[in-house]
Amino acid sequence: MKRIIYLITILLIVFEGCSKNAESYFKRGTEKLSNENYRGAISDFNKAIKINPEYADAYLNRGFARYKLQDIQGAIVDYTKVVEIDPDNVSGYTNRGLMKLIIEDSQGAVADYTKVIEIDPDNVDAYFKRGLAKIILKDFSGVIYDFTKIIEIKPEYADAYYNRGLAKNDLQDFIGAVADLTKAIEINPEFIEAYYNRGMAKLALQDDSGAIANFTKSIEIDPQFAEAYYSRGRVKIELNQKDSGCLDLRKAAELGYAEAYEAIKRYCQ
């Protein structure tokens, strides 16, 4: 009996020693990670994983190091291992979802962020990234759902109103788009893209003066915004303000906006 107890004690000591070694490699790898020594970090995480093949955090950090070295597929393999070991690991699904966005696997990204939301229903980042993936998939109703959820959780999130407004624009709900883009601007008065896209929505509503006012505001914030000059110029020409419109088109061309050259040939000769 004493011999059995002795053997169990020895095994526990050995196991504890292995765990400590794995932990020391993990800590050293994490330090290298913070110092941007990604290859050295991977080497240490490899050693930690060899000692403890179920070390989820080591896979998680190795995945990040691989991502920084642009080994996206390798990162996906590591994050997949994380969620196999720990099926409720939010970071594993979140990071794998981002990798899938990078490789344009939008459906896969939606699946991963959906899993995050199942685990953490108030995860704003997961709704936001799932919404971005749905934009790529042209699931605009889904986009509106995700950004609406964000707004419920975080009512002053300008980017959520902005993206929901763009989705409404794509669904030809121009009045709804204007309302959302207006809210984004109320939260962030320097939101250039919101002014520009509100101008485009107003144009669709045949509010030409409103469109011009929004394009003008975006130009005031960013005088190098070539597309805003182009769009304002086109509206002015439609309103028989040819001289002013052509000035805008020429400014857009000067800033390198390719479509402006064709418009100048057509309207300003």
Buried (B, 14 or more C-beta within 10 A) or exposed (E): EEEEEEEEEEEEEEEEEEEEBBBBBBEBBBEBBEEEBBEBBBBBBBBBBEBBEEBBBBBBBBBBBBBBBEBBEBBBBBBBBBBEBBEEBBBBBBBBBBBBBBEEBBEBBBBBBBBBBEEBEEBBBBBBBBBBBBBBBEBBEBBBBBBBBBBEBEEEBBBBBBBBBBBBBBBEBBEBBBBBBBBBBEBBEEBBBBBBBBBBBBBBBEBBEBBBBBBBBBBEBBEEBBBBBBBBBBBBBEEEBEEEBBBBBBBBBEBEBEBBBEBBEEBBE
